[in-house]
Amino acid sequence: MTTDSVKLPRIIAAIHLLPSRESFRPDFQPLQKIIDHALIHAQIAYDGGVRAFYFQDVNDTPVGPHVAEHTVSHMTTVGQELRRAFPDVALGVCLMQNSGKESIEIAHAVGAQFVRIKVYVGAMLKAEGIVQGVAYEAIKTRHHLNAQHIKILADVYDRLGEPLAPIPLPDMCRQAVEFGRADGIILTGRTPEQSIRMFDEVKPLKLPVPLILGGGASAQAMKFFVNRADHFIVHAAFIRRGLPPRNGVPVEWDVEKVRELVALAK
């Protein structure tokens, strides 16, 4: 499975893992329950026609200054189980702690095809403080592991932060590709209208990499993006409230909602 602009499916499902003990939350979950939750949602996405998904430790907040050893360990274990269960999908890794090195290392260990990195070039002010780009670490690690097959999908101006300098969006996207050698650009505004403006600014550059909508895809909004974005990262649009748990594991996604988005993205 490769992740170039031809092979990567239109829809990429984002699997948000349950909180681990690294979250220091009173409701953290044991590793097996985290795995079961990930596998259930991966199966729902797969049954709905999705053939690409990534997993993220989204509930392990606040994040520290460095990726914890426990995070590397449990993310690797979850990834291995997902790969074993779904050998034919494009699998990806995304860490809450902005990381080039550990993201690539985990992806390499589990046989994943891509990583999502939220601050790849430049610097942003986010909840955890000033977050700097990690293009050097990512490219260096990928080279040392001889893992060129792992593609880097780079957010530019992630909506959960503010850039430290007002560099125009098209210029920063060009830097991510030309300086950082990103294999894909992820754009996400705080509203659908802002996302539309971002795509309309960047698309005329005709960058040699796919443009990906990083959030905000929905059945209602898809008509505005289907001809703007090459791929769509989806989590919230798959959610249906009130679904019964499976073997004590909470279920958020509904397969019919998945099928609807897959059909609309064609």
C-alpha positions as CSV (number, residue, x, y, z in Angstrom):
1,M,0.0,0.0,0.0
2,T,1.4,3.4,-1.0
3,T,0.3,6.9,-0.1
4,D,0.8,9.0,-3.2
5,S,-2.0,11.2,-4.5
6,V,-3.3,8.3,-6.6
7,K,-3.3,5.5,-4.1
8,L,-4.4,7.3,-1.0
9,P,-8.3,7.1,-0.8
10,R,-10.4,10.2,-0.7
11,I,-11.5,9.6,2.9
12,I,-9.1,9.1,5.8
13,A,-10.7,8.2,9.1
14,A,-9.2,9.7,12.2
15,I,-9.4,7.2,15.1
16,H,-9.2,9.0,18.4
17,L,-7.9,6.7,21.1
18,L,-9.3,6.5,24.6
19,P,-7.1,8.2,27.3
20,S,-4.1,6.2,28.4
21,R,-2.4,6.4,31.7
22,E,-0.1,9.0,30.2
23,S,-3.0,11.4,30.3
24,F,-3.0,11.3,34.1
25,R,-6.8,11.4,34.0
26,P,-8.8,9.6,36.6
27,D,-10.8,7.9,33.8
28,F,-7.7,6.6,31.9
29,Q,-8.3,3.2,30.3
30,P,-6.3,0.0,30.3
31,L,-4.4,-0.8,27.1
32,Q,-6.6,-3.6,26.0
33,K,-9.7,-1.4,26.1
34,I,-7.9,1.2,24.1
35,I,-7.0,-1.4,21.5
36,D,-10.6,-2.8,21.5
37,H,-12.0,0.7,21.0
38,A,-9.6,1.4,18.1
39,L,-10.4,-1.9,16.4
40,I,-14.1,-1.4,16.7
41,H,-14.0,2.0,15.1
42,A,-11.5,0.8,12.4
43,Q,-14.0,-2.0,11.6
44,I,-16.9,0.5,11.3
45,A,-14.8,2.7,9.0
46,Y,-13.8,-0.3,7.0
47,D,-17.3,-1.7,6.7
48,G,-18.4,1.8,5.5
49,G,-15.9,1.7,2.6
50,V,-12.9,3.6,4.2
51,R,-9.5,2.2,3.2
52,A,-7.3,4.6,5.1
53,F,-7.2,5.6,8.7
54,Y,-4.8,7.0,11.3
55,F,-4.8,6.7,15.0
56,Q,-4.1,9.5,17.5
57,D,-3.7,9.8,21.2
58,V,-6.0,12.8,21.2
59,N,-7.2,12.3,24.8
60,D,-3.7,12.3,26.3
61,T,-3.6,15.9,27.3
62,P,-2.0,18.1,28.4
63,V,1.1,17.2,26.5
64,G,4.6,17.5,27.9
65,P,7.7,18.9,26.2
66,H,8.8,15.5,24.9
67,V,7.1,12.3,23.8
68,A,6.9,10.0,26.7
69,E,8.3,6.4,26.5
70,H,4.9,5.1,27.5
71,T,3.3,7.0,24.6
72,V,5.7,5.4,22.1
73,S,5.1,2.0,23.7
74,H,1.3,2.0,23.7
75,M,1.0,3.8,20.3
76,T,3.2,1.1,18.8
77,T,1.1,-1.7,20.4
78,V,-2.1,-0.1,19.1
79,G,-0.7,0.3,15.7
80,Q,0.5,-3.3,15.5
81,E,-3.0,-4.5,16.3
82,L,-4.6,-2.3,13.7
83,R,-2.1,-3.4,11.1
84,R,-2.6,-7.1,11.9
85,A,-6.4,-6.7,11.7
86,F,-6.4,-4.5,8.6
87,P,-3.4,-5.4,6.4
88,D,-4.8,-3.8,3.2
89,V,-5.5,-0.3,4.5
90,A,-3.3,2.8,4.3
91,L,-2.4,3.2,8.0
92,G,-1.1,6.4,9.6
93,V,0.1,7.8,13.0
94,C,-0.5,11.2,14.6
95,L,0.8,12.2,18.0
96,M,-0.6,15.0,20.2
97,Q,2.9,16.0,21.1
98,N,4.4,17.5,18.0
99,S,7.0,15.1,16.9
100,G,8.9,14.3,13.8
101,K,11.2,11.6,15.2
102,E,8.8,9.5,17.3
103,S,6.0,9.7,14.7
104,I,8.2,8.3,12.0
105,E,9.7,5.6,14.3
106,I,6.2,4.4,15.4
107,A,5.0,4.4,11.8
108,H,8.1,2.3,10.8
109,A,7.6,-0.1,13.7
110,V,3.9,-0.8,12.9
111,G,4.2,-0.9,9.1
112,A,2.2,2.4,8.6
113,Q,2.3,4.3,5.4
114,F,2.0,7.9,6.6
115,V,2.2,10.3,9.5
116,R,0.3,13.5,10.2
117,I,2.4,16.3,11.8
118,K,0.6,19.3,13.1
119,V,3.4,21.9,13.1
120,Y,5.9,20.8,10.4
121,V,7.5,24.1,9.4
122,G,7.5,27.5,11.1
123,A,6.3,27.9,14.7
124,M,2.9,28.3,16.4
125,L,1.6,29.3,19.7
126,K,-0.7,26.5,21.0
127,A,-2.1,25.5,24.4
128,E,1.2,23.8,25.4
129,G,3.2,26.9,24.5
130,I,5.4,27.7,21.5
131,V,5.6,24.7,19.1
132,Q,8.3,24.6,16.5
133,G,8.4,22.8,13.2
134,V,10.0,19.4,13.1
135,A,10.8,18.9,9.4
136,Y,14.5,18.3,10.1
137,E,13.8,15.6,12.7
138,A,11.2,13.9,10.5
139,I,13.3,13.8,7.3
140,K,16.4,12.8,9.2
141,T,14.7,9.9,11.0
142,R,13.0,8.7,7.8
143,H,16.4,8.7,6.1
144,H,18.1,6.8,8.8
145,L,15.4,4.2,8.9
146,N,15.4,3.9,5.1
147,A,11.7,4.5,5.3
148,Q,11.0,6.7,2.3
149,H,7.7,4.9,1.9
150,I,6.4,6.6,5.0
151,K,4.7,9.8,3.7
152,I,4.6,13.0,5.7
153,L,1.2,14.8,5.7
154,A,1.9,18.3,7.1
155,D,-0.6,20.6,8.6
156,V,0.0,24.3,7.7
157,Y,-1.4,26.7,10.2
158,D,-3.3,24.1,12.3
159,R,-6.5,25.6,13.6
160,L,-5.7,24.9,17.2
161,G,-2.9,27.5,17.3
162,E,-1.8,30.9,16.0
163,P,1.4,31.3,13.9
164,L,4.1,33.4,15.5
165,A,4.8,35.4,12.4
166,P,2.3,36.5,9.7
167,I,3.8,34.6,6.8
168,P,1.2,34.3,4.1
169,L,-0.4,30.8,3.9
170,P,0.7,30.1,0.3
171,D,4.3,30.9,1.2
172,M,4.2,28.6,4.2
173,C,2.7,25.8,2.2
174,R,5.5,26.2,-0.4
175,Q,8.1,26.0,2.4
176,A,6.5,22.8,3.7
177,V,6.9,21.2,0.3
178,E,10.2,22.7,-0.9
179,F,12.1,23.1,2.4
180,G,10.4,20.4,4.4
181,R,9.7,17.9,1.6
182,A,6.2,17.2,2.8
183,D,4.3,14.7,0.8
184,G,0.9,16.3,1.4
185,I,-0.5,19.5,2.8
186,I,-3.3,19.6,5.3
187,L,-5.5,22.7,5.6
188,T,-8.1,23.3,8.2
189,G,-9.9,26.5,9.1
190,R,-11.9,27.2,12.3
191,T,-15.0,27.4,10.1
192,P,-15.9,25.8,6.8
193,E,-15.8,29.3,5.3
194,Q,-12.2,29.8,6.5
195,S,-11.3,26.4,5.1
196,I,-12.7,27.3,1.7
197,R,-10.6,30.5,1.7
198,M,-7.5,28.6,2.6
199,F,-7.9,26.1,-0.3
200,D,-8.7,29.0,-2.7
201,E,-5.4,30.7,-1.6
202,V,-3.3,27.6,-2.0
203,K,-4.7,25.7,-4.9
204,P,-3.5,28.2,-7.6
205,L,0.1,27.3,-6.5
206,K,-0.3,23.9,-8.2
207,L,2.0,22.3,-5.6
208,P,3.1,18.8,-6.6
209,V,1.5,17.2,-3.5
210,P,-2.2,16.5,-2.6
211,L,-4.2,19.1,-0.6
212,I,-6.1,17.5,2.3
213,L,-9.0,18.9,4.3
214,G,-8.0,18.2,7.9
215,G,-11.3,18.7,9.6
216,G,-14.8,20.0,9.1
217,A,-15.9,17.6,6.4
218,S,-19.6,16.8,6.7
219,A,-22.5,15.7,4.5
220,Q,-23.6,19.4,4.3
221,A,-20.1,20.9,3.6
222,M,-18.8,18.2,1.2
223,K,-20.3,20.0,-1.8
224,F,-18.0,23.0,-1.1
225,F,-14.8,20.8,-0.9
226,V,-15.3,17.9,-3.2
227,N,-13.6,19.8,-6.1
228,R,-11.1,21.7,-3.8
229,A,-9.6,19.0,-1.7
230,D,-7.9,15.8,-2.9
231,H,-8.5,14.0,0.4
232,F,-10.6,14.4,3.5
233,I,-9.7,13.5,7.1
234,V,-12.9,12.7,9.0
235,H,-13.8,11.9,12.6
236,A,-16.8,14.0,13.8
237,A,-19.0,13.5,10.8
238,F,-19.1,9.8,11.5
239,I,-20.4,10.2,15.0
240,R,-24.0,9.3,16.0
241,R,-25.0,9.9,19.6
242,G,-26.6,7.2,21.7
243,L,-25.1,4.1,20.1
244,P,-24.9,1.1,22.4
245,P,-21.5,-0.1,23.6
246,R,-19.9,-3.3,22.4
247,N,-18.6,-5.6,25.1
248,G,-18.3,-2.6,27.4
249,V,-16.5,-0.4,24.9
250,P,-18.1,2.9,23.9
251,V,-19.1,3.3,20.2
252,E,-19.2,6.7,18.5
253,W,-19.2,6.0,14.8
254,D,-22.2,4.9,12.7
255,V,-21.5,2.8,9.6
256,E,-24.3,4.5,7.6
257,K,-22.7,7.9,8.2
258,V,-19.4,6.5,7.0
259,R,-21.0,5.2,3.8
260,E,-22.7,8.6,3.2
261,L,-19.4,10.5,3.4
262,V,-17.6,8.0,1.3
263,A,-20.3,8.3,-1.4
264,L,-20.3,12.1,-1.3
265,A,-16.5,12.2,-1.7
266,K,-16.4,10.3,-4.9
